Structures are given as C-alpha cells and as structure tokens.
Amino acid sequence: MTILPILVIPDPRLKMVSEPVEAITDDIRKLVTDMYETMYDAPGIGLAAIQVGVAKRLLVVDVGSREEGQQPLTVINPEIIWESDDEFRIHQEGCLSIPEYFEEVERPACIRMRYMDLDGNTQEIDADGLLATCLQHEIDHLNGVLFIDHLSKLKRDRVNRKFAKAAKAGV
C-alpha cells in the first residue's frame, strides 16, 4: 500500500475528463488499494483517481461513521441514471484538492447510480444524504468539475487566485 500525492488546484489535470476503465486489472486493484490508503490518511471521505493523477473513471468513497465503522465503496465507470429534480440538499463541501476550504453547495438530494464494482459486476445504488453528495462530488471530478465550479464567479475566482498565488510561491 502506498499513500499517493494528491493534486491541488491550480494543477490543470484536475480539469481533465477521465477515460473509462476498460478492464479490472492488477494495476487497477493496486490503484484502488492505494487510493483508500491515501483517502483515509488525508483524511477524507471520497477520492477520484484524477486527484492522484490517474485519468480513469474510478473513485472510492467511505461515509461510514465511527459508530458504523468503515463502509468503503469502490465505483468504476459511474453513471448517474436518475436524480431528484424537486428535492435538493445543501451541504458544506470540502475537497482534498482544495485543502482547508469549505463552502455550501446545493445538489440533488437523491440519486440512482449505475457503476461497475471491483469484480467487474454492474451494480446500481440509490443514495441520499451524505453519500449522494459525496458521489456527485467525486463524479464531478471525473468530468473535470470541482465543487468550487458550483459557486458564484466571485467566490470561485477568489479561491483560484489564492491557490494560484500559493502555487507560484511554492507553498
């Protein structure tokens, strides 16, 4: 297991659209293991492969609480096939690629997602609450979208300037 470096804005790879995973290989299995290790170490509740520099449609999430224990979910080639269009949820989001910045984002409250699991089986899951928010956030990453892209232009520009300045200064 390896803790992988997490890309931080303004790294242009974070705006890339990820390619589908064609086959579940040993390299994909190792990547998944390393992504969990990286996510738990960060600590975070979700991580898309592009955040560790791999432009594949793959993500891992775990929204388990201390009481419930870990609830890891490996998601390959996700596709949201339904979302509530009349019920929305506002959740304060953060991102491992935008450290120490949090903002409220409104998203559909419920989704149905089709994906492939690590055994290559097609699955469907209905999600609401934190899981729905987390899955939408991570799928956005696979499409080159960051949670700050859901904010006003003023807030987004402020965050981008702050991180561009830090990157230029080598911080």
DOLUMBA-204961 format. One record per atom (N, C-alpha, C, O): residue in three letters; atom name; y, x, z. Coordinates in steps of 0.2 Angstrom, whole numbers, plus 5000, padded with zeros to 4 digits. Atoms other than C-alpha are relative to their C-alpha. Example, Ala and Ser with C-alpha at 12.3 -4.5 7.8 and 13.67 -1.06 7.14 Angstrom:
BEGIN
<site ALA N <4994 5004 5000>>;
<site ALA CA <4978 5062 5039>>;
<site ALA C <5006 5004 5000>>;
<site ALA O <5005 5009 5003>>;
<site SER N <4994 4996 4999>>;
<site SER CA <4995 5068 5036>>;
<site SER C <5005 4996 5003>>;
<site SER O <5011 4999 5004>>;
//
This chain:
BEGIN
<site MET N <4994 5004 5000>>;
<site MET CA <5000 5000 5000>>;
<site MET C <5006 5004 5000>>;
<site MET O <5007 5009 5003>>;
<site THR N <4994 4996 5001>>;
<site THR CA <5017 5006 4995>>;
<site THR C <5006 4995 5001>>;
<site THR O <5006 4990 4998>>;
<site ILE N <4994 5004 5000>>;
<site ILE CA <5034 5000 5000>>;
<site ILE C <5005 5002 4994>>;
<site ILE O <5006 5008 4994>>;
<site LEU N <4996 4998 5006>>;
<site LEU CA <5044 4999 4984>>;
<site LEU C <5007 4999 5001>>;
<site LEU O <5010 4996 5005>>;
<site PRO N <4992 5000 5000>>;
<site PRO CA <5063 5002 4981>>;
<site PRO C <5002 4993 4997>>;
<site PRO O <4999 4991 4992>>;
<site ILE N <4997 5007 5003>>;
<site ILE CA <5072 4985 4979>>;
<site ILE C <5007 5001 4997>>;
<site ILE O <5011 5005 4999>>;
<site LEU N <4994 5000 5004>>;
<site LEU CA <5085 4984 4966>>;
<site LEU C <5006 4996 5003>>;
<site LEU O <5005 4991 5006>>;
<site VAL N <4994 5003 4997>>;
<site VAL CA <5103 4980 4972>>;
<site VAL C <5005 4999 4994>>;
<site VAL O <5006 5003 4990>>;
<site ILE N <4995 5001 5004>>;
<site ILE CA <5117 4972 4962>>;
<site ILE C <5005 5006 5000>>;
<site ILE O <5006 5008 5006>>;
<site PRO N <5000 5003 5007>>;
<site PRO CA <5125 4978 4950>>;
<site PRO C <4995 5003 4995>>;
<site PRO O <4996 5003 4989>>;
<site ASP N <5005 4998 5005>>;
<site ASP CA <5109 4985 4943>>;
<site ASP C <4998 4995 4995>>;
<site ASP O <4997 4989 4996>>;
<site PRO N <5000 5005 5005>>;
<site PRO CA <5108 4977 4926>>;
<site PRO C <4993 4997 4999>>;
<site PRO O <4992 4992 4996>>;
<site ARG N <5007 5003 5001>>;
<site ARG CA <5089 4975 4927>>;
<site ARG C <4999 4993 5003>>;
<site ARG O <4995 4989 5002>>;
<site LEU N <5000 5007 4996>>;
<site LEU CA <5092 4960 4939>>;
<site LEU C <5002 4995 4996>>;
<site LEU O <5001 4989 4997>>;
<site LYS N <4998 5005 5005>>;
<site LYS CA <5099 4951 4924>>;
<site LYS C <4995 4999 4994>>;
<site LYS O <4996 4995 4990>>;
<site MET N <5005 5001 5006>>;
<site MET CA <5084 4953 4913>>;
<site MET C <4995 4994 5001>>;
<site MET O <4994 4992 5007>>;
<site VAL N <5005 5005 5000>>;
<site VAL CA <5072 4939 4909>>;
<site VAL C <4993 5003 5000>>;
<site VAL O <4992 5007 4995>>;
<site SER N <5006 4997 4999>>;
<site SER CA <5055 4943 4914>>;
<site SER C <4995 4997 4995>>;
<site SER O <4995 4992 4993>>;
<site GLU N <5005 5002 5005>>;
<site GLU CA <5040 4943 4902>>;
<site GLU C <4994 4997 5004>>;
<site GLU O <4992 4999 5010>>;
<site PRO N <5006 5002 4997>>;
<site PRO CA <5024 4933 4906>>;
<site PRO C <4995 5005 5001>>;
<site PRO O <4994 5010 4998>>;
<site VAL N <5006 4996 4999>>;
<site VAL CA <5009 4941 4914>>;
<site VAL C <4995 4998 4996>>;
<site VAL O <4993 4992 4996>>;
<site GLU N <5005 5001 5005>>;
<site GLU CA <4996 4942 4901>>;
<site GLU C <4993 5000 5003>>;
<site GLU O <4988 4996 5001>>;
<site ALA N <5006 5000 4997>>;
<site ALA CA <4981 4946 4912>>;
<site ALA C <5000 5003 5007>>;
<site ALA O <5005 5007 5009>>;
<site ILE N <5000 4997 4993>>;
<site ILE CA <4977 4949 4930>>;
<site ILE C <4996 5006 5000>>;
<site ILE O <4989 5006 5000>>;
<site THR N <5003 4994 5001>>;
<site THR CA <4973 4967 4930>>;
<site THR C <5000 5004 5007>>;
<site THR O <5003 5001 5012>>;
<site ASP N <5000 4996 4994>>;
<site ASP CA <4970 4980 4944>>;
<site ASP C <5008 5002 5002>>;
<site ASP O <5010 5002 5007>>;
<site ASP N <4993 4999 4999>>;
<site ASP CA <4988 4985 4941>>;
<site ASP C <5004 4995 5003>>;
<site ASP O <5009 4995 5007>>;
<site ILE N <4997 5006 4998>>;
<site ILE CA <4994 4968 4944>>;
<site ILE C <4999 4998 5007>>;
<site ILE O <5003 4997 5012>>;
<site ARG N <5002 5001 4993>>;
<site ARG CA <4984 4966 4960>>;
<site ARG C <5003 5005 5005>>;
<site ARG O <5005 5003 5010>>;
<site LYS N <4997 4994 4995>>;
<site LYS CA <4991 4983 4967>>;
<site LYS C <5008 4998 5000>>;
<site LYS O <5010 4999 5006>>;
<site LEU N <4993 5002 5000>>;
<site LEU CA <5009 4977 4962>>;
<site LEU C <5001 4994 5005>>;
<site LEU O <5006 4994 5009>>;
<site VAL N <5000 5005 4995>>;
<site VAL CA <5006 4961 4972>>;
<site VAL C <5000 5002 5007>>;
<site VAL O <5004 5000 5011>>;
<site THR N <5001 4997 4993>>;
<site THR CA <5000 4970 4987>>;
<site THR C <5006 5004 5002>>;
<site THR O <5008 5003 5008>>;
<site ASP N <4994 4996 4999>>;
<site ASP CA <5015 4982 4986>>;
<site ASP C <5006 4996 5001>>;
<site ASP O <5010 4997 5005>>;
<site MET N <4994 5004 4999>>;
<site MET CA <5027 4968 4984>>;
<site MET C <4999 4996 5007>>;
<site MET O <5005 4995 5010>>;
<site TYR N <5001 5003 4993>>;
<site TYR CA <5020 4959 5000>>;
<site TYR C <5002 5005 5005>>;
<site TYR O <5006 5004 5010>>;
<site GLU N <4998 4994 4996>>;
<site GLU CA <5022 4976 5009>>;
<site GLU C <5007 5001 5000>>;
<site GLU O <5010 5001 5006>>;
<site THR N <4993 4999 5001>>;
<site THR CA <5039 4978 5003>>;
<site THR C <5004 4994 5003>>;
<site THR O <5009 4995 5006>>;
<site MET N <4997 5006 4997>>;
<site MET CA <5044 4960 5007>>;
<site MET C <5000 4999 5007>>;
<site MET O <5005 4998 5011>>;
<site TYR N <5000 5000 4993>>;
<site TYR CA <5038 4960 5024>>;
<site TYR C <5004 5005 5004>>;
<site TYR O <5007 5004 5009>>;
<site ASP N <4996 4994 4997>>;
<site ASP CA <5046 4977 5028>>;
<site ASP C <5007 4999 5000>>;
<site ASP O <5011 5001 5004>>;
<site ALA N <4993 5001 5002>>;
<site ALA CA <5063 4971 5021>>;
<site ALA C <5004 4998 5006>>;
<site ALA O <5009 5001 5007>>;
<site PRO N <5005 5006 5001>>;
<site PRO CA <5061 4958 5030>>;
<site PRO C <5003 4995 4995>>;
<site PRO O <5009 4993 4996>>;
<site GLY N <4998 5005 5004>>;
<site GLY CA <5062 4944 5018>>;
<site GLY C <4994 4994 4999>>;
<site GLY O <4989 4995 5002>>;
<site ILE N <5005 5005 5001>>;
<site ILE CA <5053 4928 5013>>;
<site ILE C <4998 4999 4993>>;
<site ILE O <4994 4994 4991>>;
<site GLY N <5002 5000 5007>>;
<site GLY CA <5052 4930 4994>>;
<site GLY C <5002 5006 4997>>;
<site GLY O <5007 5010 4998>>;
<site LEU N <4998 4994 5004>>;
<site LEU CA <5052 4944 4981>>;
<site LEU C <4997 4999 4993>>;
<site LEU O <4991 4997 4992>>;
<site ALA N <5002 5001 5007>>;
<site ALA CA <5051 4943 4962>>;
<site ALA C <4999 5007 4998>>;
<site ALA O <5002 5012 5000>>;
<site ALA N <5001 4993 5002>>;
<site ALA CA <5044 4958 4953>>;
<site ALA C <5006 5003 4997>>;
<site ALA O <5006 5009 4997>>;
<site ILE N <4994 4997 5003>>;
<site ILE CA <5060 4961 4944>>;
<site ILE C <5004 5003 5005>>;
<site ILE O <5008 5008 5004>>;
<site GLN N <4996 4997 4994>>;
<site GLN CA <5068 4965 4961>>;
<site GLN C <4997 5007 5001>>;
<site GLN O <5001 5011 5005>>;
<site VAL N <5003 4994 4999>>;
<site VAL CA <5056 4980 4961>>;
<site VAL C <5000 5004 4994>>;
<site VAL O <4996 5009 4993>>;
<site GLY N <4999 4996 5007>>;
<site GLY CA <5060 4985 4943>>;
<site GLY C <4994 4998 4995>>;
<site GLY O <4994 5002 4990>>;
<site VAL N <5005 5002 5005>>;
<site VAL CA <5045 4976 4935>>;
<site VAL C <5002 4993 4997>>;
<site VAL O <5002 4988 5000>>;
<site ALA N <4998 5006 5003>>;
<site ALA CA <5050 4963 4922>>;
<site ALA C <4994 4996 4998>>;
<site ALA O <4993 4994 4992>>;
<site LYS N <5005 5005 5001>>;
<site LYS CA <5035 4952 4924>>;
<site LYS C <5001 4994 5004>>;
<site LYS O <5004 4994 5009>>;
<site ARG N <4999 5006 4996>>;
<site ARG CA <5034 4934 4929>>;
<site ARG C <4995 4999 5005>>;
<site ARG O <4990 4996 5005>>;
<site LEU N <5004 4999 4994>>;
<site LEU CA <5027 4937 4946>>;
<site LEU C <5005 5000 5006>>;
<site LEU O <5010 5003 5006>>;
<site LEU N <4997 5000 4994>>;
<site LEU CA <5033 4933 4963>>;
<site LEU C <4996 4999 5006>>;
<site LEU O <4990 4996 5005>>;
<site VAL N <5004 5002 4994>>;
<site VAL CA <5027 4932 4981>>;
<site VAL C <5005 4997 5005>>;
<site VAL O <5011 4999 5005>>;
<site VAL N <4996 5003 4995>>;
<site VAL CA <5034 4921 4995>>;
<site VAL C <4995 4999 5006>>;
<site VAL O <4989 4999 5006>>;
<site ASP N <5004 5002 4994>>;
<site ASP CA <5029 4918 5013>>;
<site ASP C <5006 4997 5005>>;
<site ASP O <5010 5001 5007>>;
<site VAL N <4995 5003 4995>>;
<site VAL CA <5039 4905 5023>>;
<site VAL C <4997 4998 5006>>;
<site VAL O <5000 4993 5010>>;
<site GLY N <5003 5002 4994>>;
<site GLY CA <5027 4904 5037>>;
<site GLY C <5004 5002 5006>>;
<site GLY O <5008 5007 5006>>;
<site SER N <4996 4998 4994>>;
<site SER CA <5035 4904 5054>>;
<site SER C <4996 5004 5005>>;
<site SER O <4990 5005 5004>>;
<site ARG N <5004 4996 4995>>;
<site ARG CA <5030 4914 5070>>;
<site ARG C <4994 4996 5002>>;
<site ARG O <4989 4998 5004>>;
<site GLU N <5005 5004 4997>>;
<site GLU CA <5021 4899 5076>>;
<site GLU C <4994 4998 4995>>;
<site GLU O <4988 4998 4997>>;
<site GLU N <5006 5002 5005>>;
<site GLU CA <5011 4895 5060>>;
<site GLU C <4997 5006 4997>>;
<site GLU O <4991 5006 4995>>;
<site GLY N <5003 4994 5003>>;
<site GLY CA <5008 4913 5055>>;
<site GLY C <5002 5001 4993>>;
<site GLY O <5005 4997 4990>>;
<site GLN N <4999 4998 5007>>;
<site GLN CA <5009 4921 5038>>;
<site GLN C <4997 4995 4996>>;
<site GLN O <4992 4992 4997>>;
<site GLN N <5003 5005 5005>>;
<site GLN CA <5007 4909 5023>>;
<site GLN C <5002 5003 4993>>;
<site GLN O <5006 5000 4990>>;
<site PRO N <4998 4997 5007>>;
<site PRO CA <5008 4921 5008>>;
<site PRO C <4998 4996 4994>>;
<site PRO O <4992 4993 4994>>;
<site LEU N <5001 5004 5006>>;
<site LEU CA <5009 4913 4991>>;
<site LEU C <5001 5005 4994>>;
<site LEU O <5007 5007 4994>>;
<site THR N <4999 4996 5006>>;
<site THR CA <5006 4923 4975>>;
<site THR C <5001 4996 4994>>;
<site THR O <4997 4991 4993>>;
<site VAL N <4998 5004 5005>>;
<site VAL CA <5014 4915 4960>>;
<site VAL C <5001 5004 4994>>;
<site VAL O <5005 5008 4993>>;
<site ILE N <5000 4996 5007>>;
<site ILE CA <5011 4921 4942>>;
<site ILE C <5002 4995 4995>>;
<site ILE O <4999 4989 4995>>;
<site ASN N <4998 5004 5006>>;
<site ASN CA <5020 4914 4927>>;
<site ASN C <5002 4993 5002>>;
<site ASN O <4999 4988 4999>>;
<site PRO N <4998 5007 4997>>;
<site PRO CA <5028 4899 4937>>;
<site PRO C <5004 4996 4995>>;
<site PRO O <5008 4999 4991>>;
<site GLU N <4996 5005 5004>>;
<site GLU CA <5035 4884 4928>>;
<site GLU C <5001 4994 5004>>;
<site GLU O <4997 4991 5007>>;
<site ILE N <4999 5006 4996>>;
<site ILE CA <5044 4870 4937>>;
<site ILE C <4999 4994 4995>>;
<site ILE O <5003 4994 4990>>;
<site ILE N <5002 5006 5005>>;
<site ILE CA <5037 4854 4929>>;
<site ILE C <5004 4994 5002>>;
<site ILE O <5004 4989 4999>>;
<site TRP N <4996 5006 4997>>;
<site TRP CA <5047 4842 4940>>;
<site TRP C <5005 5002 5005>>;
<site TRP O <5003 5006 5009>>;
<site GLU N <4996 4999 4995>>;
<site GLU CA <5062 4842 4951>>;
<site GLU C <5004 4994 5002>>;
<site GLU O <5005 4990 4997>>;
<site SER N <4996 5006 4998>>;
<site SER CA <5071 4829 4961>>;
<site SER C <5007 5000 4997>>;
<site SER O <5010 5005 4998>>;
<site ASP N <4993 5001 5003>>;
<site ASP CA <5086 4823 4952>>;
<site ASP C <5005 4996 5004>>;
<site ASP O <5011 4995 5002>>;
<site ASP N <4995 5004 4996>>;
<site ASP CA <5093 4812 4965>>;
<site ASP C <5000 5002 5007>>;
<site ASP O <5003 4999 5012>>;
<site GLU N <5000 4997 4993>>;
<site GLU CA <5089 4822 4981>>;
<site GLU C <5001 5008 5000>>;
<site GLU O <4997 5011 4996>>;
<site PHE N <4999 4993 5000>>;
<site PHE CA <5097 4839 4984>>;
<site PHE C <5000 5003 5007>>;
<site PHE O <5001 4999 5012>>;
<site ARG N <5000 4997 4994>>;
<site ARG CA <5097 4851 4998>>;
<site ARG C <5004 5006 5000>>;
<site ARG O <5004 5010 4995>>;
<site ILE N <4995 4994 4999>>;
<site ILE CA <5110 4864 5004>>;
<site ILE C <4997 5004 5005>>;
<site ILE O <4995 5002 5011>>;
<site HIS N <5003 4996 4996>>;
<site HIS CA <5103 4879 5011>>;
<site HIS C <5004 5007 5000>>;
<site HIS O <5006 5009 4995>>;
<site GLN N <4996 4993 5001>>;
<site GLN CA <5111 4896 5016>>;
<site GLN C <4995 5005 4998>>;
<site GLN O <4990 5006 5001>>;
<site GLU N <5004 4995 5003>>;
<site GLU CA <5103 4909 5005>>;
<site GLU C <5002 5007 5001>>;
<site GLU O <5008 5008 5001>>;
<site GLY N <4999 4993 5001>>;
<site GLY CA <5102 4927 5005>>;
<site GLY C <4996 5003 4995>>;
<site GLY O <4991 5000 4993>>;
<site CYS N <5004 4997 5005>>;
<site CYS CA <5094 4940 4994>>;
<site CYS C <4999 5007 5002>>;
<site CYS O <5004 5011 5003>>;
<site LEU N <5001 4993 4999>>;
<site LEU CA <5086 4957 4996>>;
<site LEU C <5003 5004 4995>>;
<site LEU O <5005 5010 4997>>;
<site SER N <4996 4996 5005>>;
<site SER CA <5095 4962 4981>>;
<site SER C <5008 5000 5000>>;
<site SER O <5012 5003 4997>>;
<site ILE N <4993 5001 4998>>;
<site ILE CA <5112 4957 4988>>;
<site ILE C <5000 5000 5008>>;
<site ILE O <5001 4995 5011>>;
<site PRO N <5001 4999 4993>>;
<site PRO CA <5110 4964 5006>>;
<site PRO C <5006 4997 5004>>;
<site PRO O <5012 4999 5002>>;
<site GLU N <4995 5002 4995>>;
<site GLU CA <5119 4956 5020>>;
<site GLU C <5005 4995 4998>>;
<site GLU O <5011 4995 5000>>;
<site TYR N <4996 5005 5003>>;
<site TYR CA <5127 4942 5010>>;
<site TYR C <4997 4994 5000>>;
<site TYR O <4991 4993 4997>>;
<site PHE N <5004 5007 5000>>;
<site PHE CA <5123 4924 5013>>;
<site PHE C <5005 4995 4998>>;
<site PHE O <5011 4995 5000>>;
<site GLU N <4995 5006 5002>>;
<site GLU CA <5131 4908 5006>>;
<site GLU C <4995 4994 4999>>;
<site GLU O <4989 4994 4997>>;
<site GLU N <5004 5006 5001>>;
<site GLU CA <5126 4890 5005>>;
<site GLU C <4999 4998 4992>>;
<site GLU O <5004 4999 4988>>;
<site VAL N <5001 5002 5007>>;
<site VAL CA <5118 4884 4988>>;
<site VAL C <4996 4994 5000>>;
<site VAL O <4992 4992 5004>>;
<site GLU N <5003 5006 5001>>;
<site GLU CA <5113 4867 4983>>;
<site GLU C <4995 5000 4994>>;
<site GLU O <4996 5003 4989>>;
<site ARG N <5005 5000 5005>>;
<site ARG CA <5097 4865 4974>>;
<site ARG C <4996 4993 5001>>;
<site ARG O <4997 4990 5006>>;
<site PRO N <5005 5006 4999>>;
<site PRO CA <5084 4850 4971>>;
<site PRO C <4996 5001 5006>>;
<site PRO O <4994 5006 5007>>;
<site ALA N <5004 5000 4994>>;
<site ALA CA <5076 4846 4987>>;
<site ALA C <4993 5001 4999>>;
<site ALA O <4989 5003 5004>>;
<site CYS N <5007 5000 5001>>;
<site CYS CA <5059 4844 4980>>;
<site CYS C <4998 5002 4993>>;
<site CYS O <5002 5001 4988>>;
<site ILE N <5003 4998 5007>>;
<site ILE CA <5049 4852 4965>>;
<site ILE C <4993 5000 5000>>;
<site ILE O <4989 5000 5005>>;
<site ARG N <5008 5000 5002>>;
<site ARG CA <5032 4852 4957>>;
<site ARG C <5000 5006 4995>>;
<site ARG O <5004 5007 4990>>;
<site MET N <5001 4994 5004>>;
<site MET CA <5027 4869 4950>>;
<site MET C <4993 5002 4998>>;
<site MET O <4988 5000 5002>>;
<site ARG N <5007 4998 5003>>;
<site ARG CA <5013 4875 4939>>;
<site ARG C <5000 5008 5000>>;
<site ARG O <5005 5010 4998>>;
<site TYR N <5000 4993 5000>>;
<site TYR CA <5008 4893 4941>>;
<site TYR C <4992 5002 4999>>;
<site TYR O <4988 4998 5000>>;
<site MET N <5006 4997 5000>>;
<site MET CA <4993 4905 4940>>;
<site MET C <4999 5004 5006>>;
<site MET O <5004 5007 5008>>;
<site ASP N <5001 4996 4994>>;
<site ASP CA <4985 4912 4956>>;
<site ASP C <4997 5007 4998>>;
<site ASP O <4996 5008 4992>>;
<site LEU N <5002 4993 5001>>;
<site LEU CA <4979 4930 4958>>;
<site LEU C <4993 5000 4997>>;
<site LEU O <4990 5005 4995>>;
<site ASP N <5007 5000 5003>>;
<site ASP CA <4961 4924 4952>>;
<site ASP C <5001 4997 4993>>;
<site ASP O <4995 4997 4990>>;
<site GLY N <5000 5002 5007>>;
<site GLY CA <4968 4918 4936>>;
<site GLY C <5000 4992 4999>>;
<site GLY O <4999 4990 4993>>;
<site ASN N <5000 5008 5000>>;
<site ASN CA <4967 4899 4940>>;
<site ASN C <5007 4997 5000>>;
<site ASN O <5011 4999 5003>>;
<site THR N <4994 5004 5001>>;
<site THR CA <4980 4887 4935>>;
<site THR C <5001 4995 5006>>;
<site THR O <4996 4992 5008>>;
<site GLN N <4999 5004 4994>>;
<site GLN CA <4987 4878 4951>>;
<site GLN C <5007 4996 4999>>;
<site GLN O <5011 4998 4995>>;
<site GLU N <4993 5004 5000>>;
<site GLU CA <5001 4865 4954>>;
<site GLU C <5001 4999 5008>>;
<site GLU O <4996 4998 5012>>;
<site ILE N <4998 5000 4994>>;
<site ILE CA <5010 4864 4970>>;
<site ILE C <5007 4995 5001>>;
<site ILE O <5011 4996 4997>>;
<site ASP N <4994 5004 4998>>;
<site ASP CA <5023 4851 4977>>;
<site ASP C <5003 5003 5006>>;
<site ASP O <5000 5005 5011>>;
<site ALA N <4996 4997 4994>>;
<site ALA CA <5036 4859 4988>>;
<site ALA C <5007 4997 5001>>;
<site ALA O <5010 4994 4997>>;
<site ASP N <4993 5003 4998>>;
<site ASP CA <5051 4853 4998>>;
<site ASP C <5002 5005 5005>>;
<site ASP O <4999 5010 5007>>;
<site GLY N <4997 4996 4995>>;
<site GLY CA <5062 4861 5011>>;
<site GLY C <5001 5007 4998>>;
<site GLY O <5002 5009 4993>>;
<site LEU N <4999 4993 5001>>;
<site LEU CA <5062 4880 5013>>;
<site LEU C <4996 5002 4994>>;
<site LEU O <4998 5007 4991>>;
<site LEU N <5004 4997 5006>>;
<site LEU CA <5048 4883 5001>>;
<site LEU C <5003 4998 4994>>;
<site LEU O <5003 5002 4989>>;
<site ALA N <4997 5002 5007>>;
<site ALA CA <5056 4873 4987>>;
<site ALA C <5006 5004 4999>>;
<site ALA O <5007 5007 4993>>;
<site THR N <4994 4995 5001>>;
<site THR CA <5072 4883 4990>>;
<site THR C <4998 5007 4998>>;
<site THR O <5001 5010 4993>>;
<site CYS N <5002 4993 5002>>;
<site CYS CA <5063 4899 4990>>;
<site CYS C <4997 5001 4994>>;
<site CYS O <4999 5006 4990>>;
<site LEU N <5003 4999 5007>>;
<site LEU CA <5053 4896 4975>>;
<site LEU C <5005 5000 4994>>;
<site LEU O <5005 5003 4989>>;
<site GLN N <4995 5000 5005>>;
<site GLN CA <5068 4891 4965>>;
<site GLN C <5004 5006 5000>>;
<site GLN O <5006 5008 4994>>;
<site HIS N <4997 4994 4999>>;
<site HIS CA <5077 4906 4971>>;
<site HIS C <4997 5006 4996>>;
<site HIS O <5000 5009 4992>>;
<site GLU N <5004 4994 5003>>;
<site GLU CA <5063 4918 4966>>;
<site GLU C <4999 4999 4992>>;
<site GLU O <4999 5003 4988>>;
<site ILE N <5001 5001 5007>>;
<site ILE CA <5060 4909 4949>>;
<site ILE C <5007 5001 4996>>;
<site ILE O <5007 5004 4991>>;
<site ASP N <4993 4998 5003>>;
<site ASP CA <5079 4911 4945>>;
<site ASP C <5000 5007 4999>>;
<site ASP O <5002 5009 4993>>;
<site HIS N <5000 4993 5001>>;
<site HIS CA <5076 4930 4947>>;
<site HIS C <4996 5001 4994>>;
<site HIS O <4998 5005 4990>>;
<site LEU N <5004 4999 5006>>;
<site LEU CA <5063 4929 4934>>;
<site LEU C <5004 4998 4993>>;
<site LEU O <5002 5001 4988>>;
<site ASN N <4996 5002 5006>>;
<site ASN CA <5076 4921 4922>>;
<site ASN C <5006 5004 5000>>;
<site ASN O <5011 5002 4996>>;
<site GLY N <4994 4996 5000>>;
<site GLY CA <5089 4934 4926>>;
<site GLY C <5006 4997 5004>>;
<site GLY O <5012 4998 5002>>;
<site VAL N <4995 5004 4996>>;
<site VAL CA <5099 4922 4938>>;
<site VAL C <5000 5002 5007>>;
<site VAL O <4994 5002 5010>>;
<site LEU N <4999 4999 4993>>;
<site LEU CA <5105 4927 4955>>;
<site LEU C <5003 4994 5004>>;
<site LEU O <5006 4990 5001>>;
<site PHE N <4997 5006 4996>>;
<site PHE CA <5109 4915 4969>>;
<site PHE C <5008 5000 5000>>;
<site PHE O <5010 4994 5000>>;
<site ILE N <4993 5000 5000>>;
<site ILE CA <5127 4920 4968>>;
<site ILE C <5003 4997 4993>>;
<site ILE O <5008 4995 4993>>;
<site ASP N <4998 5004 5006>>;
<site ASP CA <5127 4913 4950>>;
<site ASP C <5001 4993 5001>>;
<site ASP O <5004 4989 4996>>;
<site HIS N <4999 5007 4998>>;
<site HIS CA <5127 4896 4958>>;
<site HIS C <5006 4999 5004>>;
<site HIS O <5008 4993 5005>>;
<site LEU N <4994 5000 4996>>;
<site LEU CA <5143 4900 4967>>;
<site LEU C <5006 4999 4996>>;
<site LEU O <5005 5000 4990>>;
<site SER N <4994 5000 5004>>;
<site SER CA <5161 4897 4962>>;
<site SER C <5001 5007 4997>>;
<site SER O <4999 5012 4999>>;
<site LYS N <4998 4993 5003>>;
<site LYS CA <5168 4911 4950>>;
<site LYS C <5003 5004 5005>>;
<site LYS O <5002 5010 5005>>;
<site LEU N <4997 4995 4995>>;
<site LEU CA <5179 4917 4964>>;
<site LEU C <4996 5003 5004>>;
<site LEU O <4996 5009 5005>>;
<site LYS N <5005 4997 4996>>;
<site LYS CA <5165 4919 4976>>;
<site LYS C <4996 5006 4997>>;
<site LYS O <4995 5011 4999>>;
<site ARG N <5004 4996 5004>>;
<site ARG CA <5154 4927 4963>>;
<site ARG C <5003 5007 4998>>;
<site ARG O <5001 5012 4999>>;
<site ASP N <4997 4994 5002>>;
<site ASP CA <5167 4939 4957>>;
<site ASP C <5002 5005 5006>>;
<site ASP O <5001 5011 5005>>;
<site ARG N <4999 4996 4994>>;
<site ARG CA <5171 4944 4975>>;
<site ARG C <4994 5004 5002>>;
<site ARG O <4995 5010 5003>>;
<site VAL N <5006 4996 4999>>;
<site VAL CA <5153 4949 4978>>;
<site VAL C <4999 5005 4995>>;
<site VAL O <4997 5011 4997>>;
<site ASN N <5001 4995 5005>>;
<site ASN CA <5151 4958 4962>>;
<site ASN C <5005 5006 5001>>;
<site ASN O <5002 5011 5000>>;
<site ARG N <4995 4995 4999>>;
<site ARG CA <5167 4968 4965>>;
<site ARG C <4998 5004 5006>>;
<site ARG O <4998 5011 5005>>;
<site LYS N <5002 4996 4994>>;
<site LYS CA <5161 4973 4982>>;
<site LYS C <4994 5004 4999>>;
<site LYS O <4994 5010 5001>>;
<site PHE N <5006 4996 5001>>;
<site PHE CA <5144 4979 4977>>;
<site PHE C <5001 5005 4994>>;
<site PHE O <4998 5010 4994>>;
<site ALA N <4998 4995 5005>>;
<site ALA CA <5151 4987 4961>>;
<site ALA C <5003 5006 5003>>;
<site ALA O <5002 5012 5001>>;
<site LYS N <4996 4995 4996>>;
<site LYS CA <5163 4997 4972>>;
<site LYS C <4995 5004 5004>>;
<site LYS O <4996 5011 5004>>;
<site ALA N <5005 4996 4996>>;
<site ALA CA <5149 5002 4984>>;
<site ALA C <4995 5004 4996>>;
<site ALA O <4994 5010 4997>>;
<site ALA N <5004 4997 5005>>;
<site ALA CA <5138 5007 4969>>;
<site ALA C <5003 5006 4998>>;
<site ALA O <5000 5012 4997>>;
<site LYS N <4996 4995 5003>>;
<site LYS CA <5152 5018 4962>>;
<site LYS C <5001 5005 5005>>;
<site LYS O <5001 5011 5004>>;
<site ALA N <4999 4995 4995>>;
<site ALA CA <5154 5026 4979>>;
<site ALA C <4994 5003 5002>>;
<site ALA O <4994 5008 5006>>;
<site GLY N <5006 4997 4998>>;
<site GLY CA <5136 5030 4980>>;
<site GLY C <4997 4997 5007>>;
<site GLY O <4993 5001 5010>>;
<site VAL N <5002 5003 4993>>;
<site VAL CA <5134 5019 4996>>;
<site VAL C <4993 4996 4999>>;
<site VAL O <4990 4994 5004>>;
//
